[in-house]
Amino acid sequence: MYFGVLGPVEVLDGGERLATGSARERFVLATLLLGADRLVTADALVDALWPDPPSSARAQLHNMISNLRRRLHASGELIASRPGGYQLSLGPHGFDLAEFRALVNRGRRAGAETDHAGAVAALTKALALWRGPALADVADESVGAVRQALHDEKLAAVEARLDAELALGRADVVLAEVPALIAEHPFREFLHEKQMLALVAAGRRADALTCYQRVHRLFAEELGIEPGRSLRHLHQRILRDDASEPDRGPEHVVPRQLPPRPPVVTGRDDLLDRITTALRPTGDVAPVGLLVGPGGIGKTTLALVAAHQSVHRFPDGQLYADLRGSSAHPADPHAVTARFLRALGVAASALPEDPDERVALYRSRLAGTRTLVVLEDVAAEKQVRPLLPGSGGCAVLVTSRRALAALVGVHRWTVPVLRRHDAIAVLTSVVGHQRVRAEPEAAAAVVESCGRLPLAVSIAAARLAVRPQWTLAEFADRLAEHRGRLDELSIGDLDVRASIGLTYHALSPGQRLVLRRLGLIAAPDWPAWVARAVAGTPDADRLLDQLVEVHLVEPVGRARYRLHDLVADYAVEQATTEEGEQERTAAQVRVLNGWLALLTAADEVIDHGTDNAAGLAAPPLPDGASPPSRDTALDWCETGRISLLTAVDQACALGEAYLAGALALRLVGFLQLRAYDDDRDHALRTAIDAVTVEGHHDLSVRLLHALFLASLQMSRYTELPAVADRQVHLAWTLGDPARQAGALHHRGVAALMTGRLGEAAGWFEQAIAVAREARLGGQFLAKPLRGLADVHAEAGRPEQSLPLFQEALEVERDERPSRQTAILLRRYGMALIDVGSLDEAERVLTESAGIARAVGDEFGLAAIGHTAADVDIALGRLDRAAARLDELRVVQDKRANWDGLASVLRSLADIAALCGRWPDAVDLLRDTVELRRRAADPLDVARALARLARALAAVGDSAAARACDDEAQAVVAGLGLEEACLRRPPFPR
């Protein structure tokens, strides 16, 4: 079989022309032929065939390949399917382009050896293979650049044959052919030179001079320049009647190829300084600067600004080439070297065909010069190496979306996103100071929605600039809609989606799959095992490294990664388009199970003292992930906190209620220890909503148990009865005594915290009875015992609380000390203060603090520290107490723990009163009353009012004092309690 592309695409089989199919099929065949014996990726074919590929693109491409095989009577040996694409293997088959190139090389070699007749023969035979314009029946938008490159090869072959004809003295042949060539290529100086030489050889010297005058006028009028040095030199030789004089060599040309300097550059001054400093030639080796980063990060802008700032150091010129590394067809460095050599004054006919010879000539031309070479969008190291100068004096600046790690000894910078104020400055430079000053918060929201990516910020600014009727806030709202954000970030030929797509479509199928599925992960960052989980393939680590290399995945911290927000949006779009819902959900659930497995391992070794998830099953550990140890569990949870919280939300969104509940239960112990109260509350309420809908009663009662504790610690006392009631109802539905005892205990706590001490005692007694009857020990018995002890202490009967506290401690001590042990010891210490056993209280509190510190209970340590301050007050150590309380005041205020802050202010008021600073005490107690009212605990409000009444009386405001006292008495009477529960001074508390 014989294939042809030097004209219409054709296939001949034994002289018979075979049908090549539809226009798209011809394009596919031509592309495979041009890449003969190399893999042509399916993605490259799809992208070239469809500007906006349909979901069936791959299937259609497969059908085209099948049709070609059928039409060509070809087996899989001719057009073979390969991983990621297809490969056409020529083998014994003929191909006109390969034959053309072989003949041209033969002709050039013959000419170099002065076998001019042999050169003419070979080159004539090569040119005879052309049947018209290359790829004549393939659409120009598909192969325009390739067609032009082939035509350039043809013209170079024609010029080489004209040289050989002149060398043989056949001026008439040259004069017959050159006019038509000049008409087609009027600015090709080589053709004019051959025409003038042929005229001189034919004895037409005057015509040769007239020819030059015509060329000179054409160049001046059309281009505003003179002809090149070689043509001018030939003119002078003809004037001297010395056209036979040997050529004095190529013209010394100073190329100035840099594109214009970008108009807006903000926030890059430090990096620009480092780049321009590194580009200073200082030794025998040309410095190479490499700017790497994702598309749209501003690499090209930085490179061009740095190049323009450095031109004074490179008086011999600046060469520039876009190597199209992000496209389906990166530039061939062999062709780029030819372009550079022509820019440096080498005639096209003098360009060596051999790659090594061409590179050698290029480096020879740069030797001894000070020339800057700028190479944009490099795909791989092999594109750069042939274009590096061979000696010092020159410098090279490279940009790439890939790391190009094999380029050693270069100055490498990873270009970051803009800082917020720099991104706002870019926005301001386009939309104007007035609009940004009018809406500063909206301006910040716009640049954050753009991920501070320079391309995205520039597009947003351009859209706002051409729509002055838009407010920044309106546009910020549009960008906040993630599903449509990429649609908003497009204007003219600037398009964030297209920029990311260039890199995406150059990836292998495996890389694209990993990226798509990583976009489905809602967590802001994640460890490497997540990539393995979403991919479900053994080579996920390698694929992840490759995605990092092309800057689609960003490393953050130690062995953690993230996607830029806009890359994540793009990845989700691709996942939604290219994968089914079942595949997407399965990938996300694998990750959620991985989080649950690792979180379970951490939760079981953290001493948080809760039993929220006791006995809850966990999935196996994710592949390649090591479980956190007892020493690392807290740090592991801290590092992954946001990701774990996001996992709860994502499980709910996917309808995976059990996963959401299990994750929340395993997470709340850590959140409680570190006082992440809002996070704990959000995780629990989100999971409860999902679990309740699905009817997982055991999970629901566990989650309600944890929510009750969270609301209690955050002083949300009015919420407690409703949560406890739901817990009691579900516990009896399950018929589980342990759940029943826990729910009854919480019902008692809810009554206790709202001042209903008698009701609380009844609930605690029921819980104790259930626990004893079911022979439940541990926390099931210790907690209601402590609760009943608290009722007596709060009612002003601390001596009756002590035996209950002691019994609860005996039950507690049968188990390993935990956070609950620390709480129980603190409450026992408070009762000891009330009965005046201050030394014993101090000992108990020291033990409590040691346990809290060991388990990392920061919240508990603050409460214990406050109780210890009350011991100091009772012992008269007021300075020491004040110092403790001042520190705690800052801590509780920062945490917005209003109950803890109110207690601290009450103790500070006691110190002020004991020191005779009654006005200060009044101020502190008024704040205390306000905070107590916020928590809605009537008994604590009454206690604060009773203290305030005492302070007001001391400053002489008897009317206000009576009002406070009357209100306190009314509360106590309404709760059915006695005067002792008010804890009036001299009670320390």
C-alpha positions, 0 to 999 in steps of 0.5 A: 500500500502507498499513502500520500499527503503531498496533495489530497490524502490518498491511499493506493493499493496495487495502483487502485485508489481506496476510499478514505471516507468522510472529512473527519476520517481523512483527518484522522488518517492524515494525523496518524500518517504524520505521526507514523510509527509514534503514538497519537493520543485519543485525546489529541484526536478528539480535541482536534476533531471537536472544539466542544467534544460530545460525550460520545466523542471517544466512541465516534473516534473508535468508529472512525478507526474501525471504518478506516481499517475496513476501507484499507483492508487493514488488520490491527498491525497497520493501525494498532490500538495502544493504551491512550491512543492509536499508532499507524505503523508503515512497515513495508508500506510507502509514504510520499512524505517520507520518500520526499524527505529522503530524496531531499536529504540525498540531494543536499548531500550531493550538493555538499559534495559538489555533485550538482547534477546528482543534487538536481536529479534527487531534488527534482524527483522529490518535488515531483511527488507533490500533487498539489497543496499538502493535505488538500482535502483536509480542512484548514482549521484542522491542519493549517499549521502542519500544511504551512510547515510542509510547504516550507519544506517544499520551498526549501527543496526548490531553493536547493535545486535552484542553487544546484542548477546555477552551479551547473550553469543553467541560468535559463532554467532558473530564470524560467522558474523564479518569477512564479516563485517570487510572485508567490513569495515576494519577500523571500530574499533568497529567490530575488538573489538567485534571479539576480545571479541568473541574470548576471550569468545570462549577460543581463547585468542591467536587468539584474540591477533593475531587479534589485531596485524593484526589490528595494522599493518593494521592501521600503514601501511594504515593510519599511526596511532595506533588503538584507545584507546578503542581497545588498552585498550582491548588488554592490558586487554587480555594480563592481561587475564582480558577481563571481566574487565569493560570498563574504558570509551571512549577514550579522542580524540583531533579532528583536523578537520579544513580544510587547511588554505586558501592561499590568504587573503587580505584586511580583517585584521580589520575584522579578528582581531574582529573575533579572539578577539570575539572568546576568551572564557571569561565567562560561555557562549561559544562565538558565531561568525556569518559571514553572506553575499552572496555566494562568499563574502569570509565568509568561507575563513575568518572563516578558517583563523580566526579559524587557528589563534585561534587554540592555544586557543583551545587545546582540539580540533577543530570540523568542519562541512559543513551544506550544507545550500545552497543545496537542502538537508541541513545537519541534525544536528542530524547526525552532532552531531553523527559525532562530538561525534564519533570524540570525542571518542564515539563509534557508538554503544553508540550513543543515537538515541533520539535527546535530549539525543544525544545533551546532551551527546555532550554537556557533552563531551565538558564541561570543554574543550576548543574546537572550533566548526566551522559550515559552510553554515548554512541554519537556526537557528535550525541547529545551536542550537543543536551544541552549547556547553552548557558552557564556554571554547568553542567557535563557528564560523558560516557562513551563507548566511542568517541573522539568526536573531533569533540567539540572543547574537551572534557576527554578521558581514556582510562580505562586498565586497573587497575595490578596492585596496584589490581586486587588491592586490588579483589579483596581488597575483595570476597573478603577479606584473609585469602584473598588473603594466603594465596595472593598469587601466585594472586591476582596470576594471577587479576587478570592473567588478567582483563587487569586489566579492572575488570569482569572483576576484579569478576566474578572477585571475586564468583565467589570470594566466593560460592564460599568453598570455591574456592582462588584457585589453582584459579580462576587455573587455570580462568582460564588456560584461554583457551578457557573464560576468558570462560565463567568471567567471568560472574555474574548480570547481569555478563558480560565476553562480553556487554560486549564483544559490545555493541560488537562487534555495533554494528560494521560487517561489515568492522570485525567481520571485521578484529577477528575475524581480529586475534584469530587473531594470537598476537603480543602486538602488531603493526604496521598492515600486519598488519590489512591482511594479515588483512583482505585488503581495501584499506580495512583502514587505515580499519577499523583506525582505527575499531576504535581509536576504539571501543577494541577495538584499543589503540595501543601505541608508534609505529604498533603495536597490540594487543588486550586479552587478553579482547577477543582471546579474544572475537574468536577465539570469533567467528572460530571461529563465523563463519568456516571453518577455511580462511578463518582459516588463510589469514588467519594465513598471510598475516601469517606470510608478511608477517613472513617477508618483512620479517624477510628484508629485515632479516636480509640487512642485519644483520652477524651473520656467519652464513649460516643462511638464505643463498639462502632464498627469501622471499615478497613484502613485505606491502602498505603495509609498508616493509622495514627498512634497514641503519640500522634493521634491528636496532631493527626486530628488537628492537621485533618480537622477541616477535611474531617469536618468536610467529610461529614458534610459530604457524606450527608450530601451523598445520602450516606447517613451512616457514614456521616453519623459514624464520622461525627461520633468519632470526631467529637471527642477530639473537638471537645478536647480542643474546644472546637465547640462550633465545629462539634455542634455543626458536625453533630447537628448535620449528622443527626438530620441525615441519620434521623431521616434514614432511621438509624436509631442507635446512631441517632441516640449516640449523636443526641448524647454527644449533642447534649454534652456539646450544648451543655458545655456551650451554656445552651441550657434552654436546648437541653430538655428537648435534646434529652427528651429525644434521647429518652424516647429513642433509648426506650425504642431501642430497649437498651438499658445502657442507652436508657441510663445515659438518656435519664442522666441527661434529662436530669442534667437538663433540669439541673442546669435550668434550676429545677433541682427537685426534678433533676434529683428524680431523673438522676435517681431513675438513672441510678436505678436502671444502672444498678438493675442492669448491673451497669458500672463505669460511667453509666452509674458514676454519672448519675451519682455525680449528678445527684451529688451536684443537686445536693451541692447546688441546693446548698447541702454540700455535706450530703453531696460528699458521699455521692461524689465519693461513691462515684469516684470509687466506680470511676477508679475501677477504670483508666483515668479519663476526662470524666474522672477529671470532671468528677474530681473538680466537682468533688473539689467544689463541694469540699470548698463549700464545706471548708475542707480547703486542703483536701480540695486543693489535693483533689483539684491537683489530681484533676488537673493532672488527668486533664493535662494528660488527656489534652483537655484544654476546656477542662483545664480552664474550669479546674484552674477557676476552681483552684482560684476559688480555693486561693480566695478562700485561703486569702491568697488574693493576688495569686487568685487574681493572676489565675483569673485574669488569664482565664478571663482572656481564655474564656472570652476568646472561646466565647464560653459565656458560662465560664466567663461569668464564673470568672467575673463572679470570682473577680468580684469576690476579690474586689469585695474582699479588698473593699473595692465595691464599685469594681465589684458592682461593675463585674457583677453586673456583667456577670448577671448579663452573661447568666441571663444569656445562658438562661440558667435562672438559678445562676442568675439569682446567685449573681443577683444576690451577690450584686445586691450585697455590692450595691448595698455596700456602695449605698444604692439600697434601692437597686440592692433591694430590687436585685434581692427581690428578683433573686428571692422570686427565682428561688421561690419559683424553683421551690428551693431554699435560701441556702442555694443562693450561695451568698457570701461568705460562701467562696463560690 
